[in-house]
Amino acid sequence: MTTACLTHPSFTEHDFPRHPEHAGRIQAVWSALEKAGLADQLLQLAPAPATDEEILAVHSATHLKRLVYISQMDRMVLIDQDTYALPGSLDVSRLAAGAMIGAVDAVCAGDADNAMAVVRPPGHHATANRQMGFCLLNNVAIGARHALTKHQLKRVMILDYDVHHGNGTQDIFYGDPSVLFLSIHQSPHYPGTGSLDEVGESEGKGTTINVPLAAGHGDQSYQRIFEQIVIPATERFRPELMLISVGFDAHWADPLAGMRLSLGGYDWLARACLKLAKQVCAGKIIFLMEGGYDLKALSHGWCNIARALLDSHELSDPYGAATEGASARDFQNLIDRVRVIHGI
């Protein structure tokens, strides 16, 4: 089993130390992978920066021009109250998107069986026209569009289980039937999107599936969602490639959210994704780093993803499980509503 890993030392150059999304996040992941002896087991591939053409395949010219303008300044800019950019942030963001492109190339060309893109800044909140939610370029969307155009795939699936709704990814593919976007997220919570009735539009109607969860759900709830919604929706869509936007901010120790997933629960999700990918798309799957702001949960979580991709059964969980605090009755009603809306 060959697992490609795409990351880059320059990912630390986009940094605001007092911000939740700081360089220490990726440094913690790198350190944990090295300490666990996993980095040497991965096929390390150096990403090339995403080109203007690759960025403009999902973002507007205005979106890119805003980052170019900031790159010519001599100070940090707050694009909104959550999102910062530095003069060098465009170059770093090009590498983050390029890492996802490189992962797609490696998996689609058969140079790797699967891949992980350990990147920052994250991307899933960046819409076609707007940087927001810590995100500058939408890495997973750029990767998906690249798979559809360069590799001429017909169907790509994006599963997003960051605790925050991937509004930017949804926005970019909302009318596109070639991309199934499925998000499991806390609601109400930032950014306030991802309701049940957001199902896509025009030719893409039905290829956006949202599962908005009240705070307090954990391992058992996520497993039931996967079994009752993710599996049948994926089997029906039959993607040729699965892209997983992973945020470890649904972990119970994360400071920015209120979900109750454990590292064991996250490991179950990753392995369930792998099993599903082997069933529907010959194992072609890529895991991409999004959020996660407790460094211990984030770093151990990415070690567990690497182990799963390498077909190792070892699990690292220094925290342990948490008790779920959400209503099972209301939860089953939610699952039933999603299944009725989407006919699954």
Number of C-alpha atoms within 10 A of each C-alpha: 10 17 25 26 28 26 23 21 12 17 22 18 16 23 20 16 10 7 12 17 24 20 19 16 21 24 16 18 21 19 13 20 22 14 11 13 12 16 17 10 16 22 15 15 16 16 21 17 19 23 12 12 9 18 25 15 16 25 22 14 14 13 20 20 11 15 22 16 11 19 19 11 12 10 12 17 14 11 18 12 9 14 16 22 25 22 20 21 23 22 19 25 28 21 28 35 32 27 30 34 27 26 30 29 18 20 22 20 11 12 14 20 20 27 30 26 29 23 28 32 30 27 31 32 27 27 26 25 18 19 26 22 24 26 26 31 32 27 35 30 31 24 25 26 23 22 22 17 11 11 13 10 17 15 18 22 22 25 21 26 26 24 31 30 29 31 21 27 28 32 20 21 24 24 19 20 21 20 27 27 25 27 26 24 26 25 20 16 19 18 15 12 19 27 16 16 11 16 21 21 15 10 12 17 16 20 26 27 28 23 22 23 23 18 21 20 24 24 23 14 21 20 17 14 18 17 13 16 20 22 16 15 20 18 14 11 18 19 22 20 26 29 27 22 25 25 22 28 26 33 31 26 22 21 13 19 20 22 26 27 28 25 27 18 19 25 24 18 18 21 18 18 23 21 13 19 24 13 13 18 16 15 20 24 28 29 28 28 27 30 28 27 23 18 18 18 26 25 23 23 28 27 26 27 23 24 23 20 26 19 14 11 11 10 16 18 15 11 15 12 17 17 13 18 14 17 12 13 8 12 17 14 11 17 18 14 14 21 16 10 13 16 10 14
